[in-house]
Each structure stands twice: as structure tokens, then as C-alpha cells.
Amino acid sequence: TTLVCGLVLFLLGCLVQYKSGEAAQVRVIYQAAAAQGRTTLVSEIPWGTMDNEVFRQEDHCAHSSNPGVGYSQVICRVIVPRDMKPPLLVYYGVGPFYQNVVTYIKSEVPKELRGMKVSRAAREEKCLNTESREKNGKDIVPCGMKAISLFNDTLELHHKDGYQIEINKEGVAWSSDVQRYQNPDDYLTRSNTMWLYELFPDVVDRLEGVKNEAFASWMRPAALGRVWNHYGWVDETLNKDDAIYFRINSSFNATDESSKMFVITE
């Protein structure tokens, strides 16, 4: 029995590896993990990735700083390695990044995320760091390290002629997560309060608040030492040898040991 199970699992593994080889990807690493040079961390390049599917910042990207607006702009030119048929998943990756640390996971007030008014004592008990509760003299709602560390890099895709490739950002979070979070009854009217859309204006829409899918996805912590979350979907074909431009506003404060990437995959 053990031999049969082992053989079945081996054959399934071979099938998965074969099928994964048929799926093309474009992997843009726009912040390198190691100052010493290139790495092959699994958080950057998973096993089976082909060389012509990886585009690193030092070879394919140009950076420009915008200190006044709090981000740097990165433009990366890539060549599509193979024909890629829709729907195409766009996801972002940060790693190493440890969302699975207990103090990080517990840094939230569940009732507040469900739209309930909670006491200052409850916020101080759960959101231990002052910077996770207050900013510029205002209460951050919802509080917590998870909420205030939302991934806020943004991406636009363009063809070489300037035509923008639409990224559909619906369906990137579990519907159960979106349904679980609720804005309070006095959303947008409560005094002395800083809401998510004010912290992350390029990610969270004012009317959505905690119902924003990117936020809901981020709030489900990654089990491993890196974060790979859905960013959106591309519903058009990318043809082999097409030149595609990634226009990235890089705002997320990853550590010096971390890399950041955007990936398009079948």
C-alpha cells in the first residue's frame, strides 16, 4: 500500500511539473533581496522558473525618486517569453516578510474590524504600538500592525505604443473575508479619526473602507515567510515577443533583506 501511494504521488508530481512548464509567466523583481547581488531565494524565484521569465531591476528597470509624494517610480521593460492566454493572474510578492509572527497576527481588534465601536482600553490591549493606533493626533481605525502595513505599491501595465492594459482588481480576496469586515455606522463622520483610505489613498477607495478586497486579502496572514497575494486579472492575450512596460509606484517599506515583485502568470 505504501509503495502504491508513493508511486501515485510521484506520478502526480510529474504531472504537476509538466503542466507548470506549459504555463508562462513574467516575473519582475523591482527590489532585490540582497545588496551583494543576485539571489535565488524561493521567495523570488520558485523552482521551475525559466531564465527568460525573470526580469530584474538592475537589467530591466529604471528608478526615479519622488520624495515629495512618498514613493519612487519604477519602470520596467519586459519581453513576453511565450504567448499568454487570458485570464492572466497578476500577483505581488514580498519576501522574506513574516506575517506569521504571533504579535503581528494578534495586532488587531476583531470587533472593530466588524464595524463595532470598541473602547480605548481594548485598542491599547490589542494594538500595542502607539503608531499602530494613532497618527497625527488622530485614532487610526481599524488599528493594528496588520492594517497599517497594507501593501500599497501600485502597478500599471502598458504596451510599447502606450496603450494601457486593464487590470481587473475584483475577485482578489475570499468573499468570506470581505463579508466579515464591516465599516462602523459612523464611518466617515466620526471626529478625530483617520480611516484606511487616508492612509492608503492609492489602494483603498473612500467608500469601500475595510470592504476593500486588497485590504481583506492582506489581512489573511501568509503561513510562510513571504507574502504572495493576488493583485488582479488581465483579460487580454499577451503575445510572444511583445514589449510590456510595468509602471510601479513603490511605496511599501520592505526591509533591506526583502525583495518585491509583480508577476503575471497563466
C-alpha positions as CSV (number, residue, x, y, z in Angstrom):
1,T,0.0,0.0,0.0
2,T,2.8,2.4,0.9
3,L,4.5,1.7,-2.4
4,V,1.4,2.3,-4.4
5,C,0.7,5.6,-2.6
6,G,4.2,6.7,-3.1
7,L,4.0,5.8,-6.8
8,V,0.7,7.7,-7.2
9,L,2.2,10.8,-5.5
10,F,5.3,10.6,-7.7
11,L,3.2,10.4,-10.9
12,L,1.0,13.3,-9.7
13,G,4.1,15.3,-9.0
14,C,5.4,14.6,-12.5
15,L,2.1,15.7,-14.0
16,V,2.0,18.9,-12.0
17,Q,5.6,19.7,-13.0
18,Y,4.8,19.0,-16.7
19,K,1.7,21.2,-16.6
20,S,3.5,24.0,-14.7
21,G,6.1,24.0,-17.5
22,E,3.3,24.8,-20.0
23,A,2.2,27.9,-18.1
24,A,4.2,31.0,-19.0
25,Q,4.9,33.8,-16.6
26,V,6.6,37.3,-16.4
27,R,8.3,37.9,-13.1
28,V,9.5,41.4,-12.4
29,I,11.8,41.8,-9.3
30,Y,11.9,45.5,-8.8
31,Q,13.6,45.5,-5.4
32,A,16.4,43.0,-4.9
33,A,16.7,41.0,-1.7
34,A,20.5,41.1,-1.4
35,A,22.8,44.1,-1.7
36,Q,25.6,41.7,-2.7
37,G,23.9,40.8,-5.9
38,R,21.5,38.3,-7.4
39,T,19.9,35.6,-5.3
40,T,17.8,32.5,-6.0
41,L,15.6,32.7,-2.9
42,V,12.4,30.8,-3.3
43,S,10.6,34.0,-2.3
44,E,11.9,35.5,-5.5
45,I,12.2,32.6,-8.0
46,P,10.3,29.4,-7.3
47,W,11.6,26.1,-8.7
48,G,10.8,25.6,-12.4
49,T,11.0,29.2,-13.4
50,M,12.8,29.7,-16.7
51,D,15.6,32.3,-17.1
52,N,13.7,34.3,-19.8
53,E,10.7,34.7,-17.5
54,V,12.6,36.7,-14.8
55,F,13.3,40.4,-15.2
56,R,15.5,42.0,-12.5
57,Q,15.7,45.7,-11.6
58,E,19.4,46.0,-12.5
59,D,18.9,44.8,-16.0
60,H,15.4,45.9,-17.0
61,C,14.2,48.7,-14.7
62,A,14.7,52.5,-14.3
63,H,14.1,54.2,-11.0
64,S,13.1,57.8,-10.3
65,S,12.6,59.2,-6.8
66,N,9.6,61.4,-5.8
67,P,10.4,62.4,-2.2
68,G,7.5,64.9,-2.1
69,V,4.9,62.2,-2.7
70,G,6.5,59.4,-0.6
71,Y,7.2,56.9,-3.3
72,S,9.6,56.1,-6.1
73,Q,8.5,55.3,-9.6
74,V,9.9,52.2,-11.3
75,I,9.5,51.5,-15.0
76,C,10.5,48.0,-16.2
77,R,10.6,46.9,-19.8
78,V,10.0,43.2,-20.3
79,I,9.6,40.9,-23.3
80,V,6.8,38.3,-23.1
81,P,8.6,34.9,-23.4
82,R,5.6,32.9,-24.8
83,D,2.0,33.5,-25.8
84,M,0.0,34.0,-22.7
85,K,-3.8,33.4,-22.9
86,P,-6.3,35.0,-20.5
87,P,-7.4,35.0,-17.8
88,L,-4.0,36.0,-16.6
89,L,-3.3,36.3,-12.9
90,V,-1.3,39.3,-11.6
91,Y,0.1,38.9,-8.1
92,Y,2.6,40.7,-5.9
93,G,5.2,39.2,-3.7
94,V,7.2,40.4,-0.7
95,G,9.8,38.2,0.9
96,P,11.2,37.5,3.3
97,F,8.2,39.0,5.1
98,Y,6.8,37.3,8.2
99,Q,3.1,37.8,8.7
100,N,3.0,34.6,10.7
101,V,4.6,36.1,13.9
102,V,2.1,35.9,16.8
103,T,2.4,39.5,17.8
104,Y,1.7,40.6,14.2
105,I,-1.3,38.3,13.8
106,K,-2.8,39.4,17.1
107,S,-2.3,43.1,16.4
108,E,-6.0,43.8,15.6
109,V,-9.3,44.3,17.3
110,P,-11.7,41.8,15.7
111,K,-14.8,43.7,16.9
112,E,-13.5,46.9,15.4
113,L,-12.9,45.2,12.1
114,R,-16.6,44.0,12.2
115,G,-17.7,47.6,12.5
116,M,-18.3,47.7,16.2
117,K,-17.3,50.6,18.5
118,V,-14.7,49.5,20.9
119,S,-13.1,51.1,24.0
120,R,-9.8,52.8,24.1
121,A,-8.6,50.2,26.6
122,A,-9.4,47.4,24.1
123,R,-7.5,49.1,21.4
124,E,-4.5,49.7,23.6
125,E,-4.6,46.0,24.7
126,K,-4.6,44.6,21.2
127,C,-2.8,47.3,19.2
128,L,0.2,47.6,21.5
129,N,2.3,50.1,19.5
130,T,1.1,53.6,19.6
131,E,2.0,54.1,15.9
132,S,-0.5,51.3,15.1
133,R,-3.3,53.2,16.8
134,E,-2.6,56.9,16.2
135,K,-1.3,59.2,13.6
136,N,-1.1,63.0,13.7
137,G,-3.1,63.0,16.8
138,K,-6.0,61.0,15.3
139,D,-7.2,57.5,16.0
140,I,-6.4,55.0,13.2
141,V,-9.5,52.8,12.5
142,P,-9.0,49.9,12.3
143,C,-5.9,49.8,14.4
144,G,-3.2,47.2,14.4
145,M,0.1,46.4,12.7
146,K,-1.6,44.3,10.1
147,A,-3.9,47.1,9.0
148,I,-1.2,49.8,8.9
149,S,1.3,47.7,7.0
150,L,-1.0,47.1,4.0
151,F,0.9,46.5,0.8
152,N,0.5,49.8,-1.1
153,D,2.7,49.5,-4.2
154,T,0.6,50.0,-7.4
155,L,1.0,48.7,-10.9
156,E,0.0,49.8,-14.4
157,L,0.8,47.8,-17.5
158,H,1.3,49.4,-20.9
159,H,2.1,48.2,-24.4
160,K,5.1,49.8,-26.1
161,D,2.7,52.1,-28.0
162,G,1.4,53.5,-24.7
163,Y,-1.9,51.6,-24.7
164,Q,-2.8,50.7,-21.1
165,I,-3.6,47.1,-20.3
166,E,-6.5,46.9,-17.9
167,I,-6.1,45.1,-14.6
168,N,-9.3,43.9,-13.1
169,K,-9.0,44.1,-9.3
170,E,-12.2,42.3,-8.5
171,G,-12.1,38.8,-7.1
172,V,-8.6,39.0,-5.5
173,A,-9.9,38.3,-1.9
174,W,-12.0,35.5,-0.4
175,S,-15.7,36.6,-0.4
176,S,-16.0,35.3,3.2
177,D,-13.2,37.7,4.2
178,V,-14.8,40.7,2.5
179,Q,-18.2,39.9,4.1
180,R,-16.6,39.5,7.6
181,Y,-15.3,43.1,7.6
182,Q,-17.7,46.0,8.1
183,N,-17.4,49.8,8.3
184,P,-18.9,51.3,11.5
185,D,-22.2,53.1,11.4
186,D,-20.4,56.5,11.9
187,Y,-17.9,55.7,9.1
188,L,-16.6,59.0,7.6
189,T,-18.4,61.1,10.2
190,R,-16.5,60.2,13.4
191,S,-14.4,63.0,14.6
192,N,-10.6,62.8,15.2
193,T,-10.3,59.6,13.2
194,M,-8.0,58.5,10.4
195,W,-9.6,55.9,8.1
196,L,-7.9,53.4,5.8
197,Y,-8.4,55.5,2.6
198,E,-6.5,58.3,4.2
199,L,-3.5,56.0,5.0
200,F,-3.6,54.3,1.6
201,P,-5.3,56.6,-0.9
202,D,-3.9,54.7,-3.9
203,V,-5.2,51.3,-2.7
204,V,-8.4,51.8,-0.6
205,D,-11.4,53.7,-2.1
206,R,-13.1,56.1,0.3
207,L,-16.5,54.4,0.1
208,E,-15.1,50.9,0.4
209,G,-13.1,51.2,3.6
210,V,-12.5,47.8,5.2
211,K,-14.6,46.2,2.4
212,N,-11.7,46.8,0.0
213,E,-10.5,43.5,-1.5
214,A,-6.8,44.3,-1.4
215,F,-7.2,45.0,2.4
216,A,-9.2,41.9,3.1
217,S,-6.6,39.8,1.2
218,W,-3.7,41.3,3.2
219,M,-5.4,40.7,6.5
220,R,-5.4,37.0,5.9
221,P,-1.8,36.3,7.1
222,A,0.6,34.2,5.0
223,A,1.7,30.9,6.6
224,L,5.2,31.1,5.2
225,G,8.0,33.6,5.4
226,R,6.8,35.5,2.4
227,V,3.6,37.1,1.1
228,W,2.2,36.3,-2.4
229,N,-1.3,37.8,-2.9
230,H,-3.5,38.4,-5.8
231,Y,-3.4,41.9,-7.3
232,G,-5.8,41.5,-10.2
233,W,-6.5,39.9,-13.6
234,V,-5.7,40.7,-17.2
235,D,-8.3,39.6,-19.7
236,E,-6.3,40.1,-22.9
237,T,-3.7,37.9,-24.7
238,L,-0.1,38.8,-24.4
239,N,1.8,37.6,-27.5
240,K,5.3,36.2,-27.6
241,D,8.0,38.9,-28.0
242,D,5.6,41.7,-27.1
243,A,7.3,44.5,-25.1
244,I,5.3,45.3,-21.9
245,Y,6.1,48.1,-19.5
246,F,5.5,47.8,-15.8
247,R,4.9,51.2,-14.2
248,I,5.2,50.7,-10.5
249,N,4.8,53.3,-7.7
250,S,6.9,51.8,-5.0
251,S,5.7,52.9,-1.6
252,F,5.7,49.8,0.6
253,N,8.5,49.8,3.1
254,A,10.1,46.3,2.7
255,T,13.2,45.6,4.8
256,D,16.7,45.6,3.3
257,E,16.6,41.8,3.3
258,S,13.3,41.6,1.4
259,S,12.6,41.6,-2.3
260,K,9.4,42.9,-4.0
261,M,7.9,41.7,-7.3
262,F,4.9,41.7,-9.6
263,V,4.1,38.6,-11.6
264,I,1.8,37.9,-14.5
265,T,1.1,34.2,-14.9
266,E,-1.3,31.9,-16.7
